[in-house]
């Protein structure tokens, strides 16, 4: 069996058996050796004893002989002493007998020898006794000597010696045989011991080898390593030879590793325990801070400091959401790297990168965010560089709440990965919950403080109100005696508080005529217990200190206290209100500026006049008067001059009217006249007188003003039988006057009604014209007079109604402007024109541009540049191919606003031109400031330039003016070659008109362009 296959315990058992055998063999060897030594000692002892016995016998014989010869008593005594000493067997023989373990024959031999000795002693004693008789100085007896020298004595002595020698020989022989046998055994035991020692050495060698295999090293090293482990020295790792991993040293190495791991875990646990203890301490400190701190900011700063100092965090900060809930602002920080927070923006919006970090996630999701490995976590990529700089290895961010709403976050940074285990997380969640509780408490305390402050302010306000209120507050007892008098009561009634306290209320503020009724009412109130006046608002007359009576509004409140009744009177001076009510009543029926009746009063008067006319079968006239260009007065001189003008005219009008006639001002520059009992002739005479009065100059300060008016007249019952019809028809007649001539009058007629009805019909139809595809854009070509090339077109709007037929732009465009439809229609025209130009560009007519007319309403719209830009962008058209036309009247209505709008359009790249130039009141100072590039000569000047010298001069002047300002000119309405020649000869740049082409539909215009440019 191989040694490595034998277990160490079996080797030990074998070793123990071998050691036992060796022990036994050694014991046997020692035992045999001791036995041999004993036998050897016995042999020596036997020889010594035999020799001693010979000597003793001889000495006794010698002493006996000497004595019997000398009869010396001393010798005898000596002999007796020796004989007594050796009586029987000597001590040596006795010792030998006890040690010798004699055989039976040896004992018999020893007995015989003993008998012979006794015989020998007996002979000697007999001789001695015989010799003693002769003491002390007697001669020796021959008998005694004969006894000792006789043959008997000698034979006995010889027998003793023979027996002694025979015993010694026999004993020596037996002892020698035993000694030989023991010697053989000793030799055998020596060989056995040699074999056993060889086996033991062999086993020891293999046991040591096996032990070393088991131990993994020598015992000293294992002991040393075990001692190091015992003493907890784990820094130096135990080196285990190859293949001995299962040895004791290997186990010690594993134990060292396990102890190291255990120590690491213990260290980690201790650190964790310490960290938890620190966190518990931090939590306790935070709770104490929550109790102590009186503000959010102080609490946040304390918490950050406590967590860093007691919780051993690297850095802690608390952030709050800004007003827009988009950015997290650091409101409190502590620890290493706090300056970094001032250099970064942390968002709460998860749509951006800085909002997907731990803080943003915790706020956005309302859940804690734990980052165990800050430097390797994808959520913290943006901050890895800063984390490495400041030693942040782990991070935690917990949302903070106030009133259940997330308001911020608590962020902690640790220097060890995985620092925020479950127990730490629970502690931090508890801490966050405590902070939430504190925030709720602060919010509640803030609300309470606000409530207390509000209560204080309300009380202060109540005192201020009591002292400064418009209403007087007067407290009286059940007997009407004044117990309190407010500051407003002093202001209203004129009495100070000291003057009225203790006096009866009736004596102070109730007029004498009402005092008896007041006393009766108070008595009835106290007796009946029916306070029908309590809490109700009543108006009475009161008395001031100076005796003046005035209206007041009174409210009485009843107060029951300690079984007694008190009353509080709230008194308000309503003198001004009464005056205001009278004023309001006046203003509700009269014009504040002129003092004339207004529309309300007029309607009432017309109703009464209709009732009277119906009753007496009479007529009356209703006239609407509107001043012509009154706005110019206000715009040029100011509204104060306009108001003075209206007042002067109102006075003139009132001077013309009869007592029964009524004049009212509707507002602005509109007046309405109700002429009692007037027929057609009387109304005509009255209106002519009015026009004459208006025509007279009016002097206002340094200005002499001349105005005119347009008047419309209706007669009852011919033109209407109710107020609405009469007023509507008079208004129609007035506007007809303004449209046709101004400075005149018109009686209402059925034709006006027809036109008004048509206008209404056209406006209603126009609202659906785009949807019903009744509108169309026509295009009139424009050419360059030098090259004769078509350079563009003018977009012209046309309307064909399925029932009314084609409707002139001159008729429906004003209606569109007055109804507000021009904005939608103008936008539609612009888009159609731009779309058509883009189509022509796509067909090869790349230089074509379009001119679109703008109304005044469109031009004043601030969204016009935006609309133009959108349309151009929608159809991908360059602004250079769009030209907007506006009349000079539109531009000069508001020159500053016009320049602003032109600048905005010019920035888009759109060109502007002035249409109908020369027909209005041109201002050359503004013209040079306007960003226009072209003037369009009105067709009224072009029509007669062949024959009319004035028209020629005007056209030439416009062309020269434009050229001097760097502007182009285009003439419209060119119908004859002579007109074209004249314009071309005087440097006009462009023209359009029937000579070239009528306005064409988009299809016909395309055909026209193809005919002009067949190669395109």
Beta strands, then each sheet from edge to edge (+ up, - down):
strand 1: 315-321
strand 2: 327-335
strand 3: 346-347
strand 4: 369-371
strand 5: 394-402
strand 6: 405-414
strand 7: 472-477
strand 8: 482-485
strand 9: 537-543
strand 10: 549-561
strand 11: 564-573
strand 12: 620-627
strand 13: 662-667
strand 14: 670-676
strand 15: 698-700
strand 16: 703-705
strand 17: 709-716
strand 18: 744-747
strand 19: 775-784
strand 20: 790-801
strand 21: 805-807
strand 22: 849-853
strand 23: 882-887
strand 24: 911-917
strand 25: 934-937
strand 26: 968-971
strand 27: 990-991
sheet 1: 3+ 2- 1+ 6- 5+ 4-
sheet 2: 8+ 7- 11+ 10- 9+
sheet 3: 13+ 14- 12+ 17- 18-
sheet 4: 15+ 16-
sheet 5: 21+ 20- 19+ 27- 26- 25- 24- 23- 22-
end
